Amino acid sequence: MKLFYLFAILIGISSCSTYSDEELLDFDQQIERYLSEKNIECERSESGLYYKIINQGEGQKIKYKDIISFKYRGELLNGLVFDEQKDPVEFKLEQLIACWKEIILELNKGGKAFIVSPPQLGYGDHDLENIPKNSILTFEIEVTDVK
């Protein structure tokens, strides 16, 4: 739950970080190794987000200005769970980190997705309590309501 409160604090901060082409390639290679080792198939977006839509959900697509309720679980690549919310929390979509915005905009109410986020779409080079700087993160996200 601690990470949840950091969302509001870190809005836009991660976008201030810049990475070299070599660093971006390295993140991409680390993600591909992880997915291969775990035998997980994901698509890759232009931004570098790896994702798998588990359940599309029903109704209209979520929009950027919507308020959403969701549950999630976040892990580092080594399997350490750094945050988990089993009961739905509510946030404006525009307040979330880039990787969440990108995938949630592809879902509908009831949608569920698995993502692997490179640092530039997560918390970048910011060292947080349970997340080292430049961490590649995995999330399972389930949208429970949309307003």
N, C-alpha and C positions, 0 to 999 in steps of 0.2 A: 504494500500500500504506500510505502514511502516514495517509491518511484512515481506513483500516480501524481503526487503533489509536485513533483519536479517537472511534470509536463508543462504546466503553466509558466514556471520559471525559465524553462529552456526554449520557449517558443522563439524560433528564429536564430537562436545562438548557433545551432549546429550548421546552419547555412552559411555562417561566417567563416567556417573552416574550409581551407582549400587543400587539395591533395594533388600530387604530381600524377602524371599518367602511369608511372611505374608503380606508385602506391595503389592506385585504383586497380591496376592489373593484378597486383599481389592480393588484394582483397578478393577479387574475382576468383583467382586461383584457389585461395583458401576455402571459399564457399563451395566451389566445384568439387574439391577434395572431400569436404565434409558431406556433401550430398551423395557423392559416390560411395563413401564409406558407410553411410547410413542407408544406402539404397533408396533414396528419396528422389522422385522425379519432380522437378519444378520448372516453370517457365522463367525466363529472364526478361525484365522490362528494359526499356532504353535507359532508364535511370541507374540500372544496376541492381534493382530489387529482384530477388528470386522469390517466387510465390507459387502456391498451389491453392486453388479455390476448392475447398472441401465440400461446401454447400453454398450455392448461389443465394438462397433465400427466396422470398417471394415479394411481389409488389414492385413499386417503382425503385429505380436506382437511388442510392443515397446521393445527396447534393452537398456541396462544400459548406453551405450555411446551416445545414441540419444539425440538430442536437441529437446525439446518439447515446444509447445505453449499451454497454458491452462488458464482456468478461474476457480475461486474457491471462496468458502465462508467458513469461519471458525467461529465456535461458541464454547463457553464454555457450559458445561452441563446445566447451568441455562438459556440458550438461548441468552446470550449476544454475539453479533457479534463482534469479535475482529479484523477481517480483511475480506475484500471482494475485489475481482478483477473481474469486469464485462467485461472488455476488456482483450483479451488474453495477457499474458506475456510470455516471452521466457526464458528458463533455460536449462542447461544441466541436465539430470535426476540425474546424480551422485552428483549434488550439493544440492539436496533437502533433507529434513528430512526423517528419516527412514520409517515412516508410508506412506509417499507419494511415495517413491521409491517402496515399496512393492506392493502397489495397482496399480500404474501406469504400472508396469511391467506385470500386468495381463490384461491390456487394449490394444486396437488398436486405431488408429486415429479415433476421433469421440466418443471414449468411455467416459462413465460417471459413477462415483461411489460415494457412500456415505460411509464414514468410521468413526469409533469411535476409537480414538487412546489413549492407556494408555500413561502415561508420559514417560516411557522408550523408546517409539517410536516417541515421539514428542520433547518437549523442556526440558524434565527431571526436575531436581530441580533448573533450572535457572528461576529467577524472571524477566519477561520482562514487558514492559510498560503496555500492556493490558492483559497479561497472567500471572496469579499467578504461582509460582513454583508448580510442581507436578500436573498440571492440566490435566484432561482428556479432549480431544478436539474432536469435530466433524467437518468433512469437507465434502463438496460436491465439487467434482473435475470433470472438463470436459476437455478432451484433444482435442484441436482444430487443431493441426498440429504436424507433426513429421518430423524431418530432420535427 
